[in-house]
């Protein structure tokens, strides 16, 4: 129910803020025009060098809005990356059945469906990659017969897509036996999401669950697999339940550091907190092609772990990373100032707080805060003036210093001399 609410709520944002281009693409493979729905991220025009993962939607006529709603909502909270979405129109004249038609004996694409397969791999993907700024990370999604059809891309030696979202697939002959073997032997990382519901056709459910039971036993580290069975959903409502889970599964590593990640993976480290942060963003870039500055909240999480474990020297490495990501900001100076303050070197801490004061504010770091920190620490090492005599009393030329003896020890003749 929560997933359904999120999607419905985000429809409002989609209708108010998103712009969808409709392109009539002239296809040689399909021997005619095919309508495409292209949705570009909100930041696409503002960031002319940024590239985005690509999501291909079969059944784009009705899957576009649910996917766009979830992605818009997730991007708003920085939980999901922005994605270029391309929906393929298949809703007219029984087109989806023609596109996904299979040989009754072999269960493989035949005739027009081979042309549709080639259209996606040889025309659509190259066209989108040429005209739009995409990364190499590609997702494909479909529902029932289109979901099943998307699996045929896994039959290739070098699968075209990195992630597959299969919503209640109507599996063709033998696919529940063949596909697990392909997933078990994949040499490249693959994300695979599968769902069904009690409202599905019983025979479909049985075959999907058989496929799941075989896939669950796979030990291939390259496979990231998730299956969901919705008890109170129909064949159609399961789509709204599935989409958020599928997208969050695929982009889990790209999310900001959560409380759970902090408690179980970061603060428990004995060392290497900054290396953990670097590795996280290297994985994001290598997996999805997304290159972006490290989030400020992630910097703060690593800082908190360093301080909690009193490994203050790591703040030096964190400051270097901050200067690399936000060179004009006060973040790096703040990390160094914090390091010296924690180590008790207040004069050097003040120096870096004042250095940061002259740079750009970022997040909750402000000039007022940096100045106030410096002024507070100055009090701990400022020289106090020497006061000789009482106020109003003429200073004597010679200062008499009296020492309090440690104990009442009799003075010997030797000490007198």
C-alpha positions in Angstrom: 0.0 0.0 0.0 2.9 2.3 0.8 4.3 1.8 -2.7 1.0 2.5 -4.3 0.7 5.7 -2.4 4.2 6.9 -3.4 3.5 6.3 -7.1 0.0 8.0 -7.0 1.4 10.9 -5.0 4.3 11.4 -7.5 1.9 11.5 -10.4 1.1 15.0 -9.3 4.8 16.0 -9.7 5.0 14.3 -13.1 1.9 16.1 -14.5 3.1 19.5 -13.1 6.8 19.4 -13.9 7.8 16.8 -16.5 8.0 17.2 -20.2 7.6 14.2 -22.5 8.7 14.3 -26.1 6.8 12.2 -28.6 8.9 11.0 -31.5 7.7 9.2 -34.6 10.7 7.1 -35.4 11.1 5.8 -38.9 12.2 2.2 -38.5 13.8 0.2 -41.3 13.4 -3.0 -39.3 9.7 -2.5 -38.6 9.1 -1.0 -42.1 7.2 1.9 -40.7 7.0 4.5 -38.0 6.9 3.7 -34.3 5.9 6.2 -31.7 8.4 6.8 -28.8 7.9 8.7 -25.6 11.1 10.3 -24.4 11.3 11.8 -20.9 14.5 13.7 -20.0 15.6 14.4 -16.4 14.8 17.9 -14.9 18.5 18.7 -14.8 19.2 17.7 -18.4 19.3 21.2 -19.9 21.1 22.7 -16.8 24.0 20.2 -16.9 25.1 20.0 -20.5 27.9 17.5 -19.7 26.1 15.2 -17.4 25.1 11.7 -18.6 22.3 9.5 -17.4 21.3 5.8 -17.2 18.8 4.7 -19.8 15.5 3.0 -19.1 13.7 1.3 -22.1 10.0 0.6 -21.4 8.0 -1.7 -23.5 4.3 -1.1 -23.0 5.4 2.5 -22.8 1.7 3.6 -23.3 0.8 2.7 -19.8 4.1 2.0 -18.0 5.7 5.4 -18.6 3.8 7.3 -15.9 4.2 4.8 -13.1 8.0 4.6 -13.7 8.3 8.3 -14.2 6.4 9.0 -11.1 8.6 6.8 -8.9 11.8 8.1 -10.5 10.7 11.7 -10.0 9.8 11.1 -6.4 13.1 9.3 -5.7 15.2 11.9 -7.4 13.5 14.6 -5.4 14.8 13.0 -2.2 18.1 12.1 -3.8 17.3 8.4 -3.3 17.3 7.5 -7.0 19.4 8.9 -9.8 17.9 10.8 -12.7 17.3 8.6 -15.7 16.4 9.1 -19.3 13.3 7.1 -20.1 12.2 5.9 -23.5 8.8 4.3 -23.8 7.9 2.3 -26.9 4.3 2.6 -28.0 2.6 -0.9 -28.4 -1.0 -0.2 -27.5 -2.6 0.1 -30.9 -3.9 -2.6 -33.3 -2.8 -5.5 -31.1 0.8 -4.3 -31.7 2.3 -5.8 -28.5 1.2 -9.3 -29.5 2.7 -8.8 -32.9 6.0 -7.4 -31.5 6.3 -10.2 -29.0 4.9 -13.1 -31.0 6.8 -16.4 -30.5 7.1 -19.7 -32.3 4.7 -22.1 -30.6 7.1 -25.0 -30.7 10.5 -23.4 -29.9 9.1 -20.5 -27.8 11.6 -18.2 -29.5 11.0 -14.9 -31.5 9.8 -15.5 -35.0 9.0 -13.3 -37.9 7.8 -9.8 -36.8 9.1 -10.4 -33.3 12.6 -10.9 -34.6 12.3 -7.5 -36.4 11.1 -6.0 -33.1 14.1 -7.4 -31.3 16.4 -6.0 -33.9 14.6 -2.7 -33.8 15.4 -2.3 -30.1 19.0 -3.5 -30.3 20.1 -2.2 -33.7 18.0 1.0 -34.2 16.5 2.3 -31.0 19.5 2.0 -28.6 22.0 3.5 -31.1 19.6 6.3 -31.9 19.0 7.3 -28.3 22.7 7.0 -27.5 23.6 9.3 -30.4 21.0 11.9 -29.7 21.0 12.0 -25.9 23.6 11.9 -23.2 23.3 8.4 -21.8 25.7 6.3 -19.8 26.4 2.7 -20.8 24.0 1.5 -18.0 20.8 0.3 -19.6 17.5 -1.1 -18.0 14.6 -2.7 -19.8 11.2 -3.3 -18.3 7.9 -4.9 -19.4 4.7 -6.4 -18.2 3.4 -10.0 -18.9 4.3 -10.8 -22.6 6.7 -7.8 -23.0 8.4 -8.7 -19.7 9.0 -12.3 -21.0 10.2 -10.9 -24.3 12.8 -8.7 -22.6 14.5 -11.9 -21.3 15.6 -12.8 -24.8 18.3 -10.2 -24.6 19.9 -12.4 -21.9 20.2 -15.2 -24.5 22.9 -13.2 -26.3 26.6 -13.8 -25.4 26.9 -10.1 -24.5 23.5 -9.0 -23.2 22.5 -5.6 -24.3 21.0 -4.6 -20.9 22.4 -4.4 -17.4 19.1 -4.6 -15.6 15.8 -6.4 -16.2 12.4 -5.6 -14.6 10.0 -8.4 -15.3 6.5 -7.7 -14.0 4.4 -10.9 -14.0 6.1 -12.3 -17.2 4.1 -14.7 -19.3 7.0 -17.1 -19.8 7.3 -18.9 -23.1 8.1 -22.6 -23.5 11.0 -23.8 -21.4 12.1 -20.3 -20.2 11.7 -21.1 -16.5 14.3 -23.8 -17.0 16.7 -22.1 -19.5 16.9 -18.6 -18.0 18.2 -19.6 -14.6 21.1 -21.4 -16.3 21.9 -18.2 -18.3 21.8 -16.1 -15.1 24.0 -18.6 -13.3 26.7 -18.3 -16.0 26.6 -14.6 -16.7 30.1 -13.0 -16.7 28.9 -9.5 -16.4 26.9 -7.9 -13.5 23.2 -8.3 -14.0 20.3 -6.9 -12.0 17.1 -8.9 -12.2 13.7 -8.1 -10.7 10.8 -10.5 -10.9 7.2 -10.2 -9.5 3.9 -12.0 -9.5 0.6 -11.7 -7.5 -2.2 -13.9 -6.3 -4.4 -12.2 -8.9 -2.2 -13.7 -11.7 -3.3 -16.6 -13.8 -2.5 -19.7 -11.7 -0.5 -21.4 -14.4 1.6 -18.2 -14.9 2.2 -18.1 -11.1 3.4 -21.7 -11.0 5.9 -21.2 -13.8 7.1 -17.9 -12.3 7.6 -19.5 -8.9 9.4 -22.4 -10.5 11.7 -20.0 -12.2 12.2 -18.2 -8.9 13.0 -21.4 -6.9 15.8 -22.3 -9.4 17.2 -18.8 -9.5 17.3 -18.5 -5.7 19.9 -21.2 -5.6 22.3 -19.4 -7.9 25.6 -18.4 -6.3 26.9 -16.2 -9.1 28.3 -13.0 -7.5 27.5 -11.2 -10.8 23.7 -11.7 -10.3 21.7 -9.3 -8.2 18.3 -10.9 -8.0 15.0 -10.1 -6.2 11.6 -11.8 -6.3 8.3 -10.5 -4.9 4.9 -12.2 -4.6 2.1 -9.8 -3.7 -0.8 -11.5 -1.9 -3.5 -8.8 -2.3 -2.7 -7.6 -5.8 -4.1 -8.2 -9.2 -2.2 -8.8 -12.5 -2.4 -5.1 -13.1 -2.0 -3.5 -9.6 1.2 -5.5 -9.0 2.8 -3.1 -11.4 2.4 -0.2 -9.0 3.7 -2.3 -6.1 6.7 -3.6 -8.0 8.2 -0.5 -9.6 9.6 1.2 -6.5 11.1 -2.0 -5.2 12.7 -2.8 -8.5 14.3 0.6 -8.9 15.5 0.8 -5.4 17.0 -2.7 -5.8 18.9 -1.6 -8.9 20.2 1.7 -7.5 20.7 0.7 -3.9 24.4 1.4 -3.9 23.8 4.8 -5.4 21.7 6.0 -2.5 23.0 8.3 0.3 24.5 6.7 3.3 21.6 5.5 5.5 21.4 5.0 9.2 21.5 1.2 8.6 24.6 1.5 6.3 26.3 3.7 8.9 25.5 1.4 11.8 26.4 -1.9 10.1 29.1 -1.1 7.6 30.9 2.2 8.5 31.1 2.9 12.2 32.1 -0.7 12.9 35.2 -0.3 10.8 38.5 -0.1 12.7 40.1 2.1 10.0 39.7 3.1 6.4 36.6 5.3 6.7 37.6 7.7 3.8 38.6 4.7 1.7 35.0 3.3 2.2 33.6 6.6 0.9 35.9 6.6 -2.1 35.0 3.0 -2.9 31.2 3.7 -2.7 31.4 6.5 -5.3 33.8 4.5 -7.5 31.2 1.7 -7.5 28.5 4.2 -8.5 30.6 5.5 -11.4 31.7 2.1 -12.6 28.3 0.4 -12.3 26.0 3.2 -13.6 28.3 5.6 -15.3 27.1 8.3 -12.9 29.9 10.7 -12.0 28.9 13.3 -9.4 30.4 15.1 -6.4 30.2 13.2 -3.1 27.1 14.2 -1.2 27.6 16.5 1.8 25.5 14.2 3.9 27.9 11.4 3.1 30.9 13.5 4.1 29.2 14.2 7.4 28.5 10.5 8.0 32.1 9.6 7.5 33.2 12.5 9.7 30.9 11.3 12.4 32.3 7.8 12.2 35.9 9.1 12.4 35.1 11.2 15.5 33.1 8.4 17.2 36.1 6.1 16.8 38.6 8.9 17.7 40.6 8.2 14.5 41.2 12.0 14.1 44.1 11.7 11.6 41.6 10.4 9.0 40.1 13.9 8.9 43.1 15.0 7.0 42.3 12.5 4.2 38.7 13.6 4.3 39.7 17.2 3.9 41.7 16.3 0.8 38.7 14.6 -0.6 36.5 17.6 0.3 38.8 20.0 -1.5 38.7 17.8 -4.6 34.9 17.7 -4.7 34.2 21.2 -3.5 37.4 23.2 -4.1 35.8 26.7 -3.5 34.0 25.7 -0.3 35.0 25.8 3.3 34.4 22.1 3.8 38.0 21.0 3.6 39.2 23.7 6.0 36.4 22.7 8.4 37.6 19.1 8.4 41.2 20.2 9.2 40.0 22.6 11.8 38.0 19.8 13.5 41.0 17.5 13.3 43.3 19.9 15.1 40.6 20.9 17.6 40.0 17.2 18.5 43.8 16.7 18.9 44.0 19.7 21.2 46.0 21.9 18.8 43.7 24.9 19.1 46.0 27.5 17.5 46.1 25.5 14.3 42.4 24.8 14.5 41.7 28.5 14.7 43.9 29.0 11.6 41.8 26.7 9.5 38.5 28.0 10.9 39.6 31.4 9.8 40.8 30.1 6.4 37.4 28.5 5.8 35.8 31.8 6.8 37.1 33.3 3.6 35.6 30.6 1.4 32.1 29.7 0.1 29.5 28.5 2.5 28.2 25.0 2.0 25.2 23.1 3.5 25.1 24.0 7.2 28.7 25.4 7.3 28.5 29.2 7.4 30.9 32.1 7.9 29.3 33.0 11.2 29.8 29.5 12.5 33.5 29.3 11.4 34.2 32.8 12.9 32.4 31.9 16.2 34.4 28.6 16.4 37.7 30.5 15.9 36.8 33.1 18.5 35.8 30.5 21.1 39.0 28.6 20.7 41.2 31.8 20.9 40.1 32.2 24.5 41.8 28.9 25.3 45.3 30.0 24.4 45.2 33.9 24.6 48.0 35.4 26.8 46.8 37.0 30.0 48.5 40.3 31.1 50.7 40.1 34.1 49.3 42.2 37.0 52.0 43.5 39.4 50.6 44.7 42.7 47.1 45.9 43.4 45.1 48.3 41.4 46.2 51.9 42.2 49.4 50.7 43.9 52.8 51.9 42.7 54.8 49.0 41.3 57.9 48.1 43.2 61.1 47.8 41.2 61.7 44.3 42.5 59.1 41.6 42.4 59.0 39.4 45.4 57.9 35.9 44.8 56.9 33.8 47.8 56.8 30.1 47.6 54.6 27.9 49.7 56.6 25.1 51.1 55.5 21.6 50.3 55.6 20.6 53.9 56.9 21.9 57.3 60.4 20.6 57.1 63.0 22.0 59.5 65.8 23.9 57.8 69.1 22.2 58.4 72.4 23.9 58.8 73.5 22.6 55.4 70.6 24.3 53.7 71.3 27.5 55.6 74.7 27.6 54.1 
